[in-house]
């Protein structure tokens, strides 16, 4: 029997995504709690262990700002907007301050019940579907996934459509700050984009202070009247970025998966499987967020393994969602899979605040997508190289 090649975990390699699940399968079998010498981190692949990592009280978000400051110092540039983003973004916080910020943001996201959000989403999605049909096709990422995301968030927050489109452009690529390597030129570009977004939203906050309305921005000002407009603007922008990129990634990957599995799409369109259940399986199968990266606040035990203070632990969500101990035939897309205990929305103190809205939007969008006439891919989708997210840059289709 031929020897297996050395087990290497190196997501920075451009070829890695195409073979990621082969590596994950070997890691789960041979070394599920693996010390990756190349990246200097613990890499965790089993469902039970990943769940333990994301809920462990001693594992905190890494200090992304310290890393960005180092890049900025090396390039001799100032990044005040990025500093404010990292200060206000929930995913970089922990402890009592994080709990308080979560409660605040939850009250903004949930100020409209899901029953009121559904008709808004149906209207927006219907309009984008009609535009695609009228044009005979288009890019399902830009013209559908991202478009419905920024339009809905605009309606929720009370931001005019033209401003939301501008903010969507500013948000492009912001989550790349989570990556392991970021070039100074990109950091400067992202800082400029964030600064423009803050200026735009700060002006809107000032308007709402003078003329409150029944929208998310006014609700935010009502809940935090003493907070500076610039801080509230940044919170609003992060809320927008987090929802836009993750949802667009999920929809893009799901539509691509259904195009590659026409039988599954036909079962969905024909009503053989429930859309709500299919959404859970598509979340599991696509795993739009690849991983969660943590850092040990002090020496601790995680699933029986010693993790030293300061060491990084990467919980591979997409590997956990293909664990054969939990999911039968994990590499198959089975829209009627039940139960489907995926970890896409994380758990514990960092569980996704927008999970309900994401499921609602995904259910409506994919229900309408499944009803569309037969379509074909015009070209191979363009992928963005990202450690954290599974972005599709483009997904061009035409109707047959």
C-alpha positions as CSV (number, residue, x, y, z in Angstrom):
1,X,0.0,0.0,0.0
2,X,1.5,3.4,-1.0
3,X,2.4,5.8,1.8
4,X,0.2,8.8,2.3
5,X,1.8,12.2,1.6
6,X,2.6,14.3,4.7
7,X,-0.5,15.9,6.1
8,X,-0.2,19.6,5.5
9,X,-2.7,22.2,6.4
10,X,-1.9,25.4,4.5
11,X,-5.0,27.5,3.5
12,X,-2.7,30.2,2.1
13,X,-1.9,27.9,-0.8
14,X,-4.1,28.9,-3.8
15,X,-4.7,25.3,-4.6
16,X,-5.9,24.4,-1.1
17,X,-9.7,25.2,-1.5
18,X,-10.1,22.6,-4.3
19,X,-8.7,19.9,-2.0
20,X,-9.8,21.2,1.4
21,X,-12.2,18.4,2.2
22,X,-9.7,15.7,1.3
23,X,-7.3,17.3,3.9
24,X,-10.2,17.7,6.5
25,X,-11.2,14.0,6.1
26,X,-7.6,12.9,6.8
27,X,-7.3,15.3,9.7
28,X,-10.5,14.0,11.3
29,X,-9.3,10.4,10.9
30,X,-5.6,10.8,11.8
31,X,-5.3,13.8,14.0
32,X,-8.6,15.7,14.7
33,X,-6.9,18.1,17.1
34,X,-3.9,19.0,14.9
35,X,-1.0,21.3,15.5
36,X,-0.3,22.9,12.1
37,X,3.4,23.9,12.2
38,X,3.2,25.8,9.0
39,X,0.5,28.2,10.3
40,X,1.4,27.9,14.0
41,X,-2.1,27.0,15.3
42,X,-4.3,24.2,16.5
43,X,-6.7,23.0,13.7
44,X,-9.9,21.3,14.9
45,X,-12.1,19.2,12.5
46,X,-14.5,17.0,14.4
47,X,-18.0,18.3,15.0
48,X,-17.9,17.7,18.7
49,X,-14.5,19.4,19.1
50,X,-15.4,22.4,16.9
51,X,-18.5,22.9,19.0
52,X,-16.4,22.8,22.1
53,X,-14.0,25.4,20.7
54,X,-16.6,27.9,19.7
55,X,-18.3,27.7,23.1
56,X,-15.1,27.6,25.3
57,X,-15.0,30.5,27.7
58,X,-11.2,30.8,27.5
59,X,-11.0,31.1,23.8
60,X,-11.5,34.7,22.6
61,X,-11.5,36.4,19.2
62,X,-7.9,37.2,18.1
63,X,-6.5,40.7,18.3
64,X,-7.0,41.6,14.7
65,X,-6.4,45.3,15.3
66,X,-2.9,44.6,16.7
67,X,-2.1,42.8,13.5
68,X,-3.5,45.6,11.3
69,X,-1.6,48.2,13.3
70,X,1.6,46.3,12.6
71,X,0.9,46.3,8.9
72,X,0.1,50.0,9.1
73,X,3.3,50.9,11.0
74,X,5.4,48.9,8.5
75,X,3.8,50.9,5.7
76,X,3.9,54.2,7.6
77,X,0.2,54.9,7.2
78,X,-2.7,55.8,9.5
79,X,-5.8,53.7,9.6
80,X,-8.3,55.5,12.0
81,X,-11.4,54.2,10.3
82,X,-10.2,50.6,10.6
83,X,-9.4,51.2,14.3
84,X,-13.0,52.3,14.9
85,X,-14.3,49.3,13.0
86,X,-12.4,46.8,15.1
87,X,-13.4,48.6,18.3
88,X,-17.1,48.4,17.5
89,X,-17.4,45.1,15.6
90,X,-19.0,42.4,17.7
91,X,-16.8,39.6,16.3
92,X,-13.7,41.2,17.8
93,X,-15.2,41.7,21.3
94,X,-15.5,39.5,24.4
95,X,-16.5,39.7,28.0
96,X,-19.1,42.0,29.6
97,X,-18.7,44.7,26.9
98,X,-19.5,42.1,24.2
99,X,-22.6,40.9,26.0
100,X,-23.9,44.5,26.3
101,X,-23.1,45.2,22.6
102,X,-24.9,42.0,21.5
103,X,-28.1,43.0,23.4
104,X,-28.0,46.4,21.8
105,X,-27.5,45.1,18.2
106,X,-30.2,42.4,18.8
107,X,-32.7,45.1,19.6
108,X,-31.8,46.9,16.3
109,X,-32.0,43.7,14.2
110,X,-35.3,42.6,15.8
111,X,-37.1,45.8,16.0
112,X,-39.3,44.5,13.1
113,X,-40.7,41.0,13.6
114,X,-40.0,38.4,11.0
115,X,-43.7,38.5,9.9
116,X,-43.2,42.1,8.9
117,X,-39.8,41.4,7.2
118,X,-41.2,38.6,5.0
119,X,-43.3,40.8,2.6
120,X,-40.5,43.3,2.3
121,X,-38.1,40.5,1.3
122,X,-40.7,39.0,-1.1
123,X,-41.1,42.4,-2.8
124,X,-37.3,42.9,-3.2
125,X,-36.6,39.4,-4.4
126,X,-39.5,39.4,-6.8
127,X,-38.2,42.6,-8.4
128,X,-34.7,41.2,-8.8
129,X,-36.1,37.9,-10.3
130,X,-38.1,40.0,-12.8
131,X,-35.0,41.9,-13.8
132,X,-33.1,38.7,-14.4
133,X,-35.9,37.3,-16.5
134,X,-36.2,40.5,-18.5
135,X,-32.5,40.5,-19.2
136,X,-32.4,36.8,-20.1
137,X,-29.9,36.1,-17.3
138,X,-27.2,37.8,-15.4
139,X,-24.8,37.5,-12.5
140,X,-26.5,35.7,-9.6
141,X,-24.0,37.2,-7.2
142,X,-24.2,40.9,-8.0
143,X,-27.7,41.1,-9.6
144,X,-29.3,38.8,-7.0
145,X,-27.4,37.7,-3.9
146,X,-25.8,41.0,-3.1
147,X,-28.6,43.2,-4.5
148,X,-31.3,41.7,-2.3
149,X,-29.0,41.9,0.7
150,X,-28.3,45.7,0.5
151,X,-31.8,46.5,-0.5
152,X,-33.3,44.7,2.4
153,X,-30.8,46.2,4.9
154,X,-31.6,49.6,3.5
155,X,-35.3,49.1,4.2
156,X,-34.6,47.7,7.7
157,X,-32.3,50.5,8.7
158,X,-34.1,53.3,6.8
159,X,-31.3,54.2,4.5
160,X,-32.2,55.5,1.0
161,X,-31.5,53.1,-1.9
162,X,-28.8,55.2,-3.5
163,X,-26.9,55.5,-0.2
164,X,-27.2,51.7,0.4
165,X,-25.7,51.0,-3.0
166,X,-22.8,53.3,-2.2
167,X,-22.4,51.5,1.2
168,X,-22.5,48.1,-0.6
169,X,-19.5,49.3,-2.7
170,X,-17.7,50.5,0.4
171,X,-18.3,47.1,2.1
172,X,-16.7,45.2,-0.8
173,X,-13.9,43.2,0.7
174,X,-14.0,44.5,4.2
175,X,-14.1,41.1,5.8
176,X,-10.7,40.4,4.2
177,X,-9.3,42.1,7.3
178,X,-9.9,38.7,9.0
179,X,-7.4,37.0,6.7
180,X,-4.0,35.9,7.7
181,X,-2.2,38.2,5.4
182,X,-3.2,41.6,4.1
183,X,-1.1,43.8,1.9
184,X,-0.6,47.5,2.9
185,X,-2.2,48.8,-0.3
186,X,-5.4,46.8,0.4
187,X,-5.4,48.0,4.0
188,X,-5.2,51.6,2.8
189,X,-8.0,51.1,0.3
190,X,-10.2,49.4,2.9
191,X,-9.6,52.2,5.4
192,X,-10.6,54.8,2.8
193,X,-13.8,52.8,2.0
194,X,-14.7,52.5,5.7
195,X,-14.1,56.2,6.3
196,X,-16.4,57.1,3.4
197,X,-19.1,54.8,4.8
198,X,-18.8,56.3,8.3
199,X,-19.1,59.8,6.9
200,X,-22.3,58.8,4.9
201,X,-23.9,57.1,7.9
202,X,-22.9,59.9,10.4
203,X,-24.7,62.4,8.2
204,X,-27.8,60.1,8.2
205,X,-27.7,59.8,12.0
206,X,-27.6,63.6,12.3
207,X,-30.7,63.8,10.1
208,X,-32.5,61.2,12.2
209,X,-31.8,63.1,15.4
210,X,-33.7,66.0,13.9
211,X,-36.4,63.9,12.2
212,X,-36.9,60.5,13.8
213,X,-38.7,57.8,11.8
214,X,-39.9,54.2,12.3
215,X,-36.6,52.6,11.1
216,X,-33.5,51.0,12.4
217,X,-31.3,54.1,12.5
218,X,-33.9,56.0,14.6
219,X,-34.2,53.0,16.9
220,X,-30.5,53.0,17.4
221,X,-30.4,56.6,18.3
222,X,-33.3,56.1,20.7
223,X,-31.5,53.3,22.5
224,X,-28.2,55.1,22.7
225,X,-28.9,58.9,22.7
226,X,-25.6,59.8,24.3
227,X,-23.4,57.8,21.9
228,X,-21.6,59.9,19.3
229,X,-23.1,59.7,15.8
230,X,-19.8,58.4,14.4
231,X,-19.8,55.4,16.8
232,X,-23.4,54.6,15.9
233,X,-22.6,54.9,12.2
234,X,-19.8,52.4,12.6
235,X,-22.1,49.9,14.4
236,X,-24.6,50.3,11.6
237,X,-22.0,49.8,9.0
238,X,-20.6,46.6,10.6
239,X,-24.2,45.3,11.0
240,X,-24.6,45.9,7.3
241,X,-21.3,44.3,6.3
242,X,-21.8,41.2,8.3
243,X,-25.2,40.5,6.9
244,X,-24.4,41.4,3.3
245,X,-21.3,39.3,2.8
246,X,-22.3,36.2,4.6
247,X,-25.8,36.1,3.0
248,X,-24.5,36.8,-0.5
249,X,-21.9,34.1,0.0
250,X,-24.5,31.6,1.2
251,X,-27.0,32.4,-1.7
252,X,-24.2,32.3,-4.3
253,X,-22.9,28.9,-3.1
254,X,-26.4,27.5,-2.7
255,X,-27.5,28.5,-6.2
256,X,-24.3,27.1,-7.6
257,X,-24.8,23.8,-5.7
258,X,-28.4,23.5,-7.1
259,X,-27.2,24.2,-10.6
260,X,-24.6,21.4,-10.2
261,X,-27.3,19.1,-8.8
262,X,-30.3,19.6,-11.1
263,X,-32.1,16.6,-9.6
264,X,-32.0,18.3,-6.2
265,X,-33.3,21.6,-7.7
266,X,-36.2,19.7,-9.4
267,X,-37.1,18.1,-6.1
268,X,-37.1,21.5,-4.5
269,X,-39.2,23.2,-7.3
270,X,-41.6,20.3,-7.4
271,X,-42.3,20.4,-3.7
272,X,-40.9,17.0,-2.9
273,X,-38.8,18.6,-0.1
274,X,-39.7,21.4,2.2
275,X,-37.8,24.6,1.5
276,X,-37.1,25.2,5.2
277,X,-35.4,21.8,5.5
278,X,-33.5,22.3,2.3
279,X,-32.1,25.6,3.6
280,X,-30.6,23.8,6.6
281,X,-28.9,21.2,4.3
282,X,-27.7,23.9,1.9
283,X,-26.2,25.8,4.9
284,X,-24.4,22.7,6.0
285,X,-23.3,21.7,2.5
286,X,-22.0,25.1,1.5
287,X,-20.7,26.3,4.9
288,X,-20.3,29.9,3.7
289,X,-18.1,30.7,6.7
290,X,-15.2,28.3,6.6
291,X,-13.8,28.7,10.1
292,X,-13.7,30.5,13.4
293,X,-10.3,31.6,14.7
294,X,-9.8,31.9,18.4
295,X,-6.9,32.7,20.8
296,X,-6.4,31.3,24.2
297,X,-6.7,34.0,26.9
298,X,-4.8,31.7,29.3
299,X,-3.6,28.1,29.5
300,X,-6.7,25.9,29.2
301,X,-7.9,22.4,28.3
302,X,-10.0,22.0,25.2
303,X,-11.5,18.6,24.4
304,X,-8.7,17.0,26.4
305,X,-5.9,18.9,24.7
306,X,-3.7,21.5,26.4
307,X,-3.7,24.9,24.7
308,X,-1.2,27.4,25.9
309,X,-2.0,31.1,26.5
310,X,-1.7,33.0,23.2
311,X,-2.0,30.0,20.9
312,X,-4.5,30.2,18.1
313,X,-7.2,27.6,17.7
314,X,-9.0,27.3,14.3
315,X,-12.4,25.7,14.5
316,X,-13.1,24.4,10.9
317,X,-16.8,24.9,10.6
318,X,-16.9,23.4,7.1
319,X,-15.0,20.3,8.3
320,X,-17.4,19.9,11.2
321,X,-20.3,20.1,8.8
322,X,-19.0,17.1,6.9
323,X,-18.2,14.9,9.9
324,X,-19.4,11.4,9.1
325,X,-20.1,10.7,12.8
326,X,-22.9,13.3,12.7
327,X,-23.9,13.3,9.0
328,X,-24.5,10.2,6.9
329,X,-22.9,10.5,3.4
330,X,-21.6,14.0,4.4
331,X,-20.3,14.9,1.0
332,X,-23.7,14.4,-0.7
333,X,-26.3,17.2,-1.0
334,X,-29.5,15.7,0.5
335,X,-32.2,18.4,0.8
336,X,-34.4,16.2,3.0
337,X,-31.6,15.5,5.5
338,X,-33.1,15.5,9.0
339,X,-31.8,16.2,11.5
340,X,-29.1,18.6,10.3
341,X,-27.2,20.0,13.3
342,X,-24.8,22.2,11.3
343,X,-22.7,24.9,13.0
344,X,-23.0,27.6,10.4
345,X,-24.4,30.1,12.8
346,X,-21.9,29.2,15.5
347,X,-23.1,28.7,19.1
348,X,-22.7,30.3,22.5
349,X,-21.9,33.9,23.1
350,X,-20.9,34.4,19.4
351,X,-23.9,32.8,17.9
352,X,-25.1,34.7,14.8
353,X,-27.6,37.5,15.8
354,X,-29.1,37.5,12.3
355,X,-29.8,33.7,12.0
356,X,-33.6,34.2,11.9
357,X,-33.4,36.9,9.2
358,X,-30.8,34.8,7.2
359,X,-33.1,31.8,7.2
360,X,-36.1,33.9,6.2
361,X,-34.2,35.6,3.4
362,X,-32.7,32.3,2.2
363,X,-36.0,30.5,2.2
364,X,-37.7,33.1,0.1
365,X,-34.8,33.6,-2.3
366,X,-34.2,29.9,-2.9
367,X,-37.9,29.2,-3.2
368,X,-38.1,31.7,-6.0
369,X,-34.8,30.6,-7.6
370,X,-36.1,27.0,-7.8
371,X,-39.1,28.2,-9.7
372,X,-37.1,29.9,-12.4
373,X,-37.0,28.4,-15.9
374,X,-34.1,26.1,-16.8
375,X,-30.8,27.9,-16.8
376,X,-27.2,27.2,-17.6
377,X,-23.9,28.5,-16.4
378,X,-22.4,31.0,-19.0
379,X,-18.9,30.5,-17.6
380,X,-17.1,28.9,-14.7
381,X,-17.8,30.9,-11.5
382,X,-15.0,33.2,-10.4
383,X,-13.8,32.5,-6.8
384,X,-12.3,34.9,-4.3
385,X,-9.3,33.5,-2.5
386,X,-10.2,33.8,1.2
387,X,-9.3,31.8,4.3
388,X,-12.5,32.8,6.2
389,X,-15.3,33.1,3.7
390,X,-16.2,31.1,0.6
391,X,-16.9,34.0,-1.7
392,X,-18.0,33.6,-5.3
393,X,-17.2,36.8,-7.2
394,X,-19.4,36.0,-10.1
395,X,-22.0,33.4,-11.1
396,X,-23.2,34.2,-14.6
397,X,-26.3,32.3,-15.9
398,X,-28.6,32.5,-18.9
399,X,-32.1,31.1,-19.3
400,X,-32.7,28.4,-21.8
